[in-house]
Amino acid sequence: MSSASSVSGGGFAQSRACANGIKVPQKQPKKGRLWLNDGSCNRLRPEYPNHVWSYDFVESRTRRRRRATGSSGIGDGRKFRMLNVIDEFTRESLAIRIDRTLNSINVIDVLTDLFILRGPPGHVRSDNGPEFIAKAVRE
């Protein structure tokens, strides 16, 4: 028998035999999931530029360092937030706003600026954070 024979039947995936005679199943193609793990929501797949934008916050801290008395507070170990807006089709970063505190007004400012520069997208996607579920952002 050759080292690469295939077996089919009964609706099972084909397998191939290795040199020592052990049958190894072929790799299954990965399925692109378009829903959440609980199956509750279908996600829209972007089809062209400016079709679907998404935005979210990333939070980090400045690195604490030793500093001389009277120097600026850049390395003070405090947190800062970054609002990132991306085009899901091109994976282009459309905007990054960095500040110590960002709220729904900042989200509206960034999105308004992008709507003026690039036109409104077909859909805007976000998570359910407090800045995003504010009534002002939804309108």
C-alpha positions as CSV (number, residue, x, y, z in Angstrom):
1,M,0.0,0.0,0.0
2,S,1.3,3.5,-0.8
3,S,2.2,6.0,2.0
4,A,-0.6,8.4,1.0
5,S,-3.9,6.5,0.5
6,S,-7.2,8.2,1.2
7,V,-10.4,6.6,2.7
8,S,-13.9,8.0,2.2
9,G,-17.2,6.8,3.3
10,G,-20.2,7.3,5.6
11,G,-19.9,11.1,5.6
12,F,-16.6,11.1,7.5
13,A,-13.7,13.3,6.5
14,Q,-11.1,11.7,4.3
15,S,-7.9,10.6,6.1
16,R,-4.5,9.8,4.9
17,A,-2.1,7.1,6.0
18,C,1.4,8.1,7.2
19,A,4.6,6.1,6.5
20,N,4.0,3.9,9.6
21,G,0.4,3.1,8.7
22,I,-1.4,5.4,11.1
23,K,-4.4,7.2,9.7
24,V,-4.3,11.0,10.1
25,P,-7.4,13.0,9.4
26,Q,-7.0,16.0,7.1
27,K,-7.2,19.4,8.6
28,Q,-10.6,21.0,8.7
29,P,-10.9,24.5,7.3
30,K,-11.5,27.2,10.0
31,K,-15.0,28.6,10.0
32,G,-15.3,32.3,10.2
33,R,-17.8,32.9,12.9
34,L,-20.2,35.8,12.4
35,W,-21.9,35.6,15.8
36,L,-21.1,35.8,19.4
37,N,-20.3,32.7,21.4
38,D,-23.8,32.4,22.8
39,G,-25.3,32.8,19.2
40,S,-27.3,35.8,20.1
41,C,-26.1,38.3,17.5
42,N,-25.1,38.2,13.9
43,R,-22.2,40.4,13.0
44,L,-22.2,42.3,9.7
45,R,-19.2,41.4,7.5
46,P,-17.7,44.5,5.9
47,E,-17.9,44.5,2.1
48,Y,-16.1,47.7,1.0
49,P,-14.3,50.7,2.5
50,N,-16.4,52.9,4.9
51,H,-19.0,50.1,5.2
52,V,-18.3,49.2,8.8
53,W,-16.3,51.2,11.4
54,S,-15.7,50.0,14.9
55,Y,-14.4,51.8,17.9
56,D,-13.2,50.9,21.4
57,F,-11.1,52.1,24.3
58,V,-7.6,50.8,25.2
59,E,-6.3,51.7,28.6
60,S,-2.8,51.8,29.9
61,R,-0.5,53.5,32.4
62,T,2.5,55.6,31.9
63,R,5.7,54.1,33.1
64,R,6.7,55.1,36.6
65,R,10.2,56.5,36.7
66,R,12.5,58.3,39.1
67,R,12.5,62.0,38.4
68,A,14.1,65.1,39.7
69,T,12.1,67.5,41.8
70,G,10.1,69.9,39.6
71,S,10.1,67.9,36.4
72,S,7.0,67.2,34.4
73,G,4.6,64.4,35.3
74,I,5.0,62.3,32.2
75,G,6.3,59.2,34.0
76,D,4.0,59.3,36.9
77,G,2.3,55.9,36.6
78,R,-1.2,57.3,36.0
79,K,-3.6,55.7,33.6
80,F,-4.5,57.1,30.2
81,R,-7.1,56.0,27.7
82,M,-7.0,55.7,23.9
83,L,-10.1,55.8,21.7
84,N,-9.4,53.9,18.5
85,V,-11.6,54.0,15.4
86,I,-10.9,51.6,12.6
87,D,-12.4,50.8,9.2
88,E,-13.0,47.0,9.4
89,F,-12.7,46.4,5.6
90,T,-9.3,48.1,5.1
91,R,-8.2,47.7,8.7
92,E,-7.1,51.3,8.6
93,S,-6.9,53.3,11.8
94,L,-9.1,56.3,11.2
95,A,-8.5,58.0,14.5
96,I,-6.8,57.7,17.9
97,R,-7.7,60.1,20.7
98,I,-5.5,59.9,23.8
99,D,-6.4,61.6,27.1
100,R,-6.5,60.9,30.8
101,T,-10.3,60.8,30.8
102,L,-12.5,60.2,27.7
103,N,-16.3,60.2,27.9
104,S,-19.3,60.1,25.5
105,I,-18.7,63.7,24.4
106,N,-15.2,62.8,23.2
107,V,-16.6,59.9,21.3
108,I,-19.1,62.2,19.6
109,D,-16.4,64.7,18.8
110,V,-14.2,62.1,17.1
111,L,-17.0,60.5,15.2
112,T,-18.3,63.9,14.0
113,D,-14.9,64.9,12.8
114,L,-14.6,61.6,10.9
115,F,-18.1,61.9,9.4
116,I,-17.0,65.4,8.0
117,L,-13.7,64.2,6.7
118,R,-14.7,60.8,5.2
119,G,-18.5,60.8,5.1
120,P,-20.7,58.6,7.3
121,P,-20.1,54.8,7.2
122,G,-22.8,52.3,6.5
123,H,-22.6,50.9,10.1
124,V,-20.7,51.8,13.3
125,R,-19.9,48.9,15.7
126,S,-19.0,49.2,19.4
127,D,-19.1,47.3,22.6
128,N,-21.5,48.1,25.4
129,G,-19.3,50.3,27.5
130,P,-20.8,53.2,29.4
131,E,-19.3,55.7,27.0
132,F,-21.0,54.0,24.0
133,I,-24.4,53.3,25.4
134,A,-24.9,56.9,26.4
135,K,-28.1,58.3,24.8
136,A,-26.1,61.1,23.1
137,V,-23.9,58.6,21.3
138,R,-26.8,56.4,20.1
139,E,-28.6,59.4,18.6
